[in-house]
Amino acid sequence: MKFLKLLAQTILYIIIVLNLIFIVVIGKIAASIICEELIYKILIIGDLFAILDIGEFVNIIVFALLGMGFGMASGLLPKYAQTKTSAVLLIILVPILFSTSAFVKYNYWVEDFADRENISFSEAEKITNSFLQKKVNAGGFFGFYSYTAQFPVLPTKMSEITKIEDLEKKVKSDFISLGKIAKLKPEVVYGLLASGSWAIRFFYFSLAALATVYHFHLGQAQVSKWFQPAAPKFPPVPPRFKPPANKPLMTSSPRRVRNN
């Protein structure tokens, strides 16, 4: 009987975990699509929002849900495995789920390239992979992730790929112009351009990790509060008689003893 109960609780735990993963993926994809289709296309400030990657602020919400859900679902497991099992799963899942938005951006880039060149997605993927391989010695998503960390602007046409050096120089000169307004030296601007994306990614990943850990403990605390045994209820003890404070106590006078 205990084995069947444990099996049922484990299956329920797995179902909850799969649903939590689905919710996080859908939330990340929806936020990325909204940003790519609407926010990043706003004139002037759209490029700034894209560089700052403001869509990643959704991590605070979706990873809080993930942590809370894992914390509450861990109550279904045996006590010796509650924290360890969920912690191992979260260590694996958080970086993967965090990268979901980058996968969406990569596919958007390849689709945009295919539309502008009027070619198929697979052909565009081959061309972009070849470009990434030359620039960062890696193709596909990993090449895209590495290149965009170093350079925020991607070529969207074949003519831009053949003249990528000119495109990079133009973008760098634009950043230097902005740096002059802020009274920054070109070396500082280049350093920010090279390391800024990694710093932004680390910031958003830290938010995701902290939100997950904090809400995981909140979920565990909530479950333990629900299942904490209630204090035993005893019948009320009748109050002892107390004379009124303003009424003096009646004292009996001492008896006199007659002398014979």
C-alpha positions in Angstrom: 0.0 0.0 0.0 2.8 2.4 0.8 4.5 1.6 -2.5 1.4 2.4 -4.5 0.9 5.7 -2.6 4.6 6.6 -3.2 4.2 5.7 -6.9 1.1 7.8 -7.3 2.7 10.8 -5.6 5.8 10.5 -7.8 3.7 10.4 -11.0 1.8 13.5 -9.8 5.1 15.2 -9.1 6.3 14.5 -12.6 3.1 15.8 -14.1 3.3 19.0 -12.1 7.0 19.4 -13.2 6.1 18.9 -16.9 3.3 21.5 -16.6 5.6 24.0 -15.0 8.2 23.6 -17.8 5.4 24.1 -20.3 4.2 27.3 -18.6 7.8 28.7 -18.5 8.5 27.9 -22.1 5.2 29.4 -23.3 5.8 32.5 -21.2 9.3 33.0 -22.5 8.3 32.4 -26.2 5.3 34.8 -25.9 7.4 37.5 -24.4 10.1 37.1 -27.1 7.5 37.2 -29.9 5.9 40.4 -28.5 9.3 42.1 -28.2 10.4 41.0 -31.7 7.1 41.9 -33.4 6.2 45.1 -31.5 8.7 46.6 -29.0 12.0 46.2 -30.9 10.4 47.7 -34.0 9.7 51.0 -32.3 11.6 53.8 -34.0 14.8 55.1 -32.2 14.2 53.4 -28.9 13.5 49.9 -30.4 17.2 49.2 -31.0 18.1 50.3 -27.4 15.4 48.0 -26.0 16.8 45.2 -28.2 20.3 45.7 -26.9 19.1 45.9 -23.3 17.0 42.8 -24.0 14.1 44.1 -21.9 11.9 41.1 -22.8 14.1 39.1 -20.3 12.3 40.9 -17.4 9.6 38.2 -17.8 12.1 35.9 -16.0 11.1 37.4 -12.7 7.5 36.1 -13.2 8.0 32.8 -15.0 10.9 31.6 -12.8 9.1 32.7 -9.6 6.2 30.4 -10.8 8.7 27.7 -11.5 10.3 27.9 -8.1 7.0 28.1 -6.2 5.6 25.1 -8.2 8.7 23.0 -7.5 8.7 23.9 -3.8 5.1 22.9 -3.4 5.4 19.8 -5.5 8.4 18.6 -3.6 6.0 17.9 -0.7 4.8 14.9 -2.7 8.2 13.2 -2.4 9.7 11.4 0.5 11.3 13.8 3.0 14.9 12.6 2.3 14.5 13.4 -1.4 12.3 16.5 -1.4 15.0 19.2 -1.6 17.7 17.2 -3.3 15.6 15.9 -6.2 14.1 19.3 -6.9 17.4 21.1 -6.6 19.1 18.8 -9.1 16.2 19.3 -11.6 16.3 23.0 -11.2 20.0 23.2 -11.7 19.5 21.5 -15.0 16.3 23.2 -16.1 17.0 26.9 -15.2 19.8 27.4 -17.7 18.0 25.5 -20.5 14.7 27.4 -19.9 16.6 30.7 -19.7 17.9 30.1 -23.2 14.5 29.7 -24.7 14.2 33.4 -25.7 17.6 33.1 -27.4 16.3 30.2 -29.5 13.4 32.3 -30.6 15.6 35.2 -31.6 17.9 32.8 -33.6 14.9 31.5 -35.5 13.6 35.0 -36.1 16.9 36.0 -37.5 17.1 33.1 -39.9 13.5 33.6 -41.0 14.1 37.3 -41.6 17.2 36.5 -43.6 15.2 34.0 -45.7 12.4 36.5 -46.3 14.7 39.3 -47.4 16.7 37.0 -49.8 13.5 35.2 -50.9 15.0 31.7 -50.2 13.9 28.8 -48.0 14.6 28.6 -44.3 17.1 25.7 -44.8 19.1 27.7 -47.4 19.1 30.7 -45.1 20.3 28.5 -42.2 23.2 27.2 -44.3 24.3 30.8 -45.3 24.0 32.1 -41.7 25.8 29.1 -40.3 28.6 29.6 -42.7 28.8 33.3 -41.7 28.8 32.4 -37.9 31.4 29.7 -38.5 33.8 32.3 -40.0 33.2 34.9 -37.3 33.2 32.8 -34.1 34.1 29.2 -35.2 30.6 27.9 -34.3 27.4 27.6 -36.3 23.7 27.4 -35.4 22.4 28.5 -32.1 25.7 28.4 -30.2 27.4 30.5 -32.9 24.5 33.0 -32.8 24.7 33.2 -29.0 28.4 33.8 -29.1 28.4 36.4 -31.9 25.5 38.4 -30.5 27.3 38.6 -27.2 30.2 40.3 -29.0 28.2 42.3 -31.5 24.6 43.4 -31.2 23.7 43.9 -34.9 23.1 40.9 -37.2 23.3 40.9 -41.0 19.8 40.3 -42.5 20.9 40.3 -46.2 23.6 38.7 -48.3 24.9 42.1 -49.2 25.4 42.8 -45.5 27.3 39.5 -45.0 29.7 40.3 -47.8 30.2 43.8 -46.3 30.0 42.8 -42.7 33.2 44.7 -41.8 31.6 47.9 -43.1 28.5 47.2 -41.1 30.5 46.5 -37.9 32.5 49.7 -38.4 29.2 51.7 -38.9 27.7 50.3 -35.7 30.9 50.9 -33.8 31.1 54.5 -35.0 27.4 55.0 -33.9 28.3 53.7 -30.5 31.4 56.0 -30.3 29.2 59.0 -31.2 26.9 58.0 -28.3 30.0 57.6 -26.1 31.2 61.1 -26.9 27.9 62.5 -25.7 28.5 60.6 -22.4 32.2 61.7 -22.5 33.5 58.1 -22.8 36.7 57.2 -24.5 36.6 54.9 -27.6 38.5 52.2 -25.7 35.8 52.2 -23.0 33.0 52.1 -25.7 34.7 49.1 -27.3 35.0 47.4 -23.9 31.3 48.0 -23.2 30.4 46.7 -26.6 32.4 43.5 -26.2 31.4 42.7 -22.6 28.0 44.5 -22.3 25.9 41.7 -23.7 27.5 39.1 -21.3 26.9 41.4 -18.4 23.3 41.9 -19.4 22.8 38.2 -19.8 24.5 37.5 -16.4 22.2 40.1 -14.8 19.0 38.5 -16.2 20.2 35.0 -15.4 20.9 36.0 -11.8 17.4 37.4 -11.6 16.0 34.1 -12.8 18.1 32.0 -10.4 17.3 34.2 -7.4 13.6 34.2 -8.2 13.6 30.4 -8.5 15.5 29.7 -5.3 13.5 32.3 -3.2 10.1 31.1 -4.3 11.2 27.4 -4.0 11.7 27.9 -0.3 8.4 29.9 -0.1 6.6 26.9 -1.7 8.2 24.4 0.7 7.3 26.6 3.7 3.7 26.9 2.4 3.3 23.2 2.1 4.8 22.5 5.5 2.4 25.1 6.9 -0.6 23.3 5.3 0.4 19.9 6.6 1.6 20.9 10.0 -0.4 18.9 12.6 -3.0 21.1 14.4 -2.6 21.7 18.1 -4.9 19.4 20.2 -8.1 21.1 21.3 -9.0 20.6 25.0 -12.3 21.7 26.6 -12.1 25.1 28.1 -11.0 25.3 31.8 -13.7 26.9 33.9 -12.4 30.2 35.5 -11.8 30.2 39.1 -14.0 32.3 41.3 -12.6 35.8 41.9 -14.3 38.3 44.2 -15.0 41.7 42.9 -12.0 44.0 43.3 -14.0 46.8 45.0 -15.7 44.6 47.5 -13.8 43.6 50.7 -13.6 40.0 51.7 -15.9 39.0 54.6 -13.8 37.9 57.5 -15.2 36.0 60.5 -14.6 37.6 63.9 -12.7 35.5 66.4 -14.8 33.6 68.9 -14.6 34.6 72.5 -13.9 31.9 75.1 -15.9 32.2 78.3 -14.0 31.9 81.5 -15.7 29.8 84.1 
